[in-house]
Amino acid sequence: MPAVLPLELYDEAIDHLWDDPKALAACSLTCRAWVPTSRLHLFRTVRVQNAKHCAGFAAVLAAAPVIARYVHRLTISAEYDGFDQSGQAVEDDEWVNDVVKWVDKLECVRTVGLSRLRWGALMPETQDTLMRLFKNVRMLFLFEVRFDASRDVLDFLSAFPVLDELYFHGVSWAHESPAPLMLSGRESLSKPQIMAKDQERMQLSYLFLDPRSSPMLVTEWLLSHPSEQRLRTIQLCWREIDNMKAVGDLLHASGASLECLLVEFPDGVPEQAVLENEISLVHNTGLRSVHFGGLNVQASRVFLSNHLFPWVTAMLSQIRSTQLQEITFEFEITTVRDLLSLDWERIDRDLSRQEFKGLLVLFYVSCEDSVATVTKEVQELISGRLGGFRERGTLCVSCV
C-alpha cells in the first residue's frame, strides 16, 4: 500500500519528538525509513553516568557503528561515593577510563560536558584519547572537575583550539603551579608547528565563571591572548575583591565585541576599585544588554556619599554603547526603605540619556519584609524615582 504522506512530512513529525526518547525509539522500530531521523534525535546527546552506561553505549556502537555519526553532544558525568576523612566528596570515576574503547569513534561531537571527575586520576591513554576528541569541540561544560595543579587546568583548556563557549562551574585544583604559567611555548616549536599553532586562534565568544572556581586563572588565561578576544557574552560571579582589575582588563580586552554582560559581586566591590575605575564599560561600545545580579544590601559596601552599590552607578555612567536594548537589576533587600539609599537621581539621569531612548529596564526585587503591600510600595518607589527615564523607555518592576 503506498504511503499516504510523503516521507518529508513523517520526518518533520518525528522532529517534534526530539525530547521524547520513548516515542523516538518506537518510531525507529515502526518503519525502516524513519530510522535515520529517529536516530538523529535519540543519539544527538549521549550522557554516560556510570560503568553500566559506559558498557551499554559501547555495545550499541559495536552493534551499529553508524550511530557514532549522530552523536554531537557527549556528557561524561561521574557520581560521588561518600566522603573521605577530611570531609571531601569522593568521586566514583574509575570507570571513566573505559570510554577509551569507543570515544575516538565520535568524530562529530561538538559539545562536551565533564562532571565530578578527577582529570589527574585518569590513565594517560584516556587523557590522550579525550584530547584528540577536544580538538573539534566548540562548547565545553565543566562541573566540579578536579585537577592536580593550576598548570594542568591551562594545559587542559589549551586542548580546545576552536572552543566557542566555556562554562566553568566548581572547577578546582589541589596545588598552585609556580609562575610563570602563561608561556606561549613557541620557542620550542618547529616552523610547521608554529604555523599550525597560528591557525588555532582562540574562538571563545561565551564565558561563564562561577565563584566556586577561581576565576582569576581563566581570566589570566584569556588575557594572555589579548589580540584574539571576541567574547560576545560574559557571565561571571566574582568574589576575589582584591583582584577587581582582572575583571576590568577582561572587559577592556573584549572591547566592542562584547554584547551581553551579566555580573555579580557577592562580596561587593572595594572603594579603591570604584575610585580608580577598574571595572569600566567605556570600551564595550557594542553592548546590547547588561545584567547586575546579586545586589544584596547586607553585603553592599557603603562609601562615596553613602549610596548603596556605587559600582553599579559608576558602570552605568560609563556605558557608551548606542546599541543598548536592556538593563536588568536584581536586588535583595530586607525592607522597602533599603531602596532609598540608592543614588536614584544619578541612575535616572544616566538611563534617560538620548542614546538610550526605547531602552527596557527591569527590576527584580526580593524583599524579606512580608507586608502584604510590599510589591506595590516597591513599584511605586522605583517608578517615582525614575520619572525621566519613563518618558523615554520602558520600566518593569517585579517582586520575587
Long-range contacts (C-beta under 8 A, 24 or more apart in sequence): 7-33, 10-34, 10-37, 11-37, 14-38, 14-41, 15-41, 17-41, 18-44, 39-67, 39-70, 40-70, 42-70, 43-67, 43-70, 43-71, 44-70, 44-71, 44-72, 44-73, 45-71, 45-72, 45-73, 45-75, 46-71, 46-73, 46-74, 46-75, 47-75, 47-77, 48-74, 48-75, 48-76, 48-77, 48-99, 49-77, 49-78, 49-79, 50-78, 50-79, 50-92, 50-95, 51-95, 51-98, 54-95, 54-96, 54-98, 54-99, 55-98, 57-102, 58-98, 58-101, 58-102, 61-102, 61-105, 65-105, 68-102, 68-105, 68-106, 68-107, 68-108, 69-107, 69-108, 70-108, 71-106, 71-108, 71-109, 72-108, 72-109, 72-110, 72-111, 73-109, 73-110, 73-111, 73-112, 73-113, 74-103, 74-106, 74-109, 74-111, 74-112, 74-113, 74-133, 75-112, 75-113, 75-114, 75-115, 75-141, 76-112, 76-113, 76-114, 76-115, 76-117, 77-113, 77-114, 77-115, 77-116, 77-143, 78-115, 78-116, 78-117, 79-116, 80-116, 89-116, 91-116, 91-117, 91-118, 91-121, 91-146, 93-117, 93-118, 93-121, 93-122, 94-121, 96-122, 96-126, 97-122, 97-123, 97-125, 97-126, 99-126, 99-129, 99-130, 100-125, 100-126, 100-129, 103-129, 103-130, 103-133, 104-129, 104-132, 104-133, 106-133, 107-136, 109-133, 109-136, 109-137, 110-136, 110-137, 110-138, 110-139, 111-137, 111-138, 111-139, 111-140, 111-141, 112-137, 112-139, 112-140, 112-141, 113-140, 113-141, 113-142, 113-143, 114-140, 114-141, 114-142, 114-143, 114-145, 115-141, 115-142, 115-143, 115-144, 115-145, 116-143, 116-144, 116-145, 117-145, 117-146, 118-145, 118-146, 118-147, 119-145, 119-146, 119-147, 119-148, 119-152, 119-156, 120-146, 120-147, 120-148, 120-152, 131-159, 134-159, 134-160, 135-159, 135-160, 135-161, 135-162, 136-162, 137-162, 137-163, 138-162, 138-163, 138-164, 138-165, 138-203, 139-163, 139-164, 139-165, 139-167, 140-165, 140-166, 140-167, 141-167, 141-169, 142-166, 142-167, 142-168, 142-169, 142-171, 143-167, 143-169, 143-170, 144-169, 144-170, 144-171, 144-172, 145-170, 145-171, 145-172, 146-171, 146-172, 146-173, 146-174, 147-171, 147-172, 147-173, 147-174, 148-173, 148-174, 148-175, 149-173, 149-174, 149-175, 149-176, 149-177, 150-175, 150-176, 150-177, 150-181, 150-217, 151-177, 151-181, 152-177, 153-217, 154-181, 154-182, 154-217, 154-221, 157-218, 157-221, 161-200, 161-201, 161-203, 162-200, 162-203, 163-202, 163-203, 163-204, 164-203, 164-204, 164-205, 164-206, 165-204, 165-205, 165-206, 165-207, 166-204, 166-206, 166-207, 166-208, 166-218, 167-208, 168-207, 168-208, 168-209, 168-210, 168-213, 168-215, 168-218, 169-208, 169-210, 169-212, 169-213, 170-210, 170-212, 170-213, 171-212, 171-213, 172-212, 172-213, 172-214, 181-217, 181-220, 182-220, 182-221, 182-224, 201-228, 202-228, 202-229, 203-230, 204-229, 204-230, 204-231, 205-230, 205-231, 205-232, 205-233, 205-257, 206-231, 206-232, 206-233, 206-235, 207-231, 207-233, 207-234, 207-235, 207-236, 208-235, 208-236, 209-235, 209-236, 209-237, 209-238, 210-236, 210-237, 211-237, 211-238, 211-239, 211-266, 214-240, 215-240, 215-246, 216-240, 216-243, 216-246, 219-246, 219-247, 219-249, 219-250, 220-246, 222-250, 222-253, 223-249, 223-250, 223-253, 226-253, 229-253, 229-254, 229-255, 229-257, 230-254, 230-257, 231-257, 231-258, 232-257, 232-258, 232-259, 232-260, 233-258, 233-259, 233-260, 233-261, 233-262, 234-258, 234-260, 234-261, 234-262, 234-263, 235-260, 235-261, 235-262, 236-262, 236-263, 236-264, 237-263, 237-264, 237-265, 237-266, 237-293, 237-294, 238-263, 238-264, 238-265, 239-265, 239-266, 239-267, 241-265, 241-267, 241-268, 241-269, 241-270, 241-273, 242-270, 244-269, 244-270, 244-273, 244-278, 244-279, 245-273, 245-278, 247-278, 247-279, 248-273, 248-277, 248-278, 248-279, 248-280, 251-279, 251-280, 251-281, 251-283, 251-284, 252-280, 252-283, 254-283, 254-284, 255-283, 255-284, 255-285, 255-286, 256-283, 256-284, 256-285, 256-286, 257-286, 258-284, 258-286, 258-287, 259-286, 259-287, 259-288, 259-289, 259-323, 260-287, 260-288, 260-289, 260-290, 260-291, 261-287, 261-289, 261-290, 261-291, 262-290, 262-291, 262-293, 263-291, 263-292, 263-293, 264-292, 264-293, 264-294, 265-294, 265-311, 266-294, 266-296, 266-299, 267-299, 268-299, 268-300, 268-301, 268-311, 269-301, 269-310, 269-311, 270-301, 271-301, 271-303, 271-304, 273-311, 274-303, 274-304, 274-310, 274-311, 274-314, 275-304, 277-314, 277-318, 279-311, 279-314, 279-315, 280-315, 280-318, 281-315, 281-318, 281-319, 281-320, 282-318, 282-319, 282-320, 284-319, 284-320, 284-321, 285-320, 285-321, 285-322, 286-321, 286-323, 287-319, 287-321, 287-323, 287-324, 288-321, 288-323, 288-324, 288-325, 288-326, 289-324, 289-325, 289-326, 289-327, 289-328, 290-315, 290-319, 290-324, 290-326, 290-327, 290-328, 291-327, 291-328, 291-330, 292-327, 292-328, 292-329, 292-330, 293-328, 293-330, 294-330, 294-332, 295-329, 295-330, 295-331, 295-332, 296-331, 296-332, 297-331, 297-332, 297-333, 297-334, 297-338, 297-341, 298-332, 298-334, 302-341, 305-343, 306-341, 307-341, 307-342, 307-343, 308-338, 308-341, 308-342, 309-342, 310-343, 313-342, 313-343, 313-346, 313-347, 313-350, 316-346, 316-347, 316-350, 316-351, 317-346, 317-350, 319-350, 322-355, 324-355, 324-356, 324-359, 325-358, 325-359, 325-360, 326-359, 326-360, 326-361, 326-362, 327-351, 327-359, 327-360, 327-361, 327-362, 328-361, 328-362, 328-363, 328-364, 329-361, 329-362, 329-363, 329-364, 330-364, 330-366, 331-363, 331-364, 331-365, 331-366, 332-366, 333-365, 333-366, 333-367, 333-368, 333-369, 334-367, 334-368, 334-369, 335-367, 335-368, 335-369, 336-367, 336-369, 336-374, 336-377, 336-378, 336-381, 339-365, 339-378, 339-381, 339-382, 340-381, 344-385, 344-386, 345-385, 347-385, 347-386, 348-385, 348-386, 348-387, 348-388, 348-389, 349-388, 351-386, 351-388, 351-389, 351-392, 351-393, 352-388, 352-389, 352-391, 352-392, 356-392, 356-393, 357-392, 357-393, 358-392, 358-393, 358-394, 359-389, 359-392, 359-393, 359-394, 360-393, 360-394, 360-396, 361-386, 361-389, 361-393, 361-394, 361-395, 361-396, 362-396, 362-397, 362-398, 363-395, 363-396, 363-397, 363-398, 364-398, 364-400, 365-397, 365-398, 365-399, 365-400, 366-399, 366-400, 367-399, 374-399, 375-399
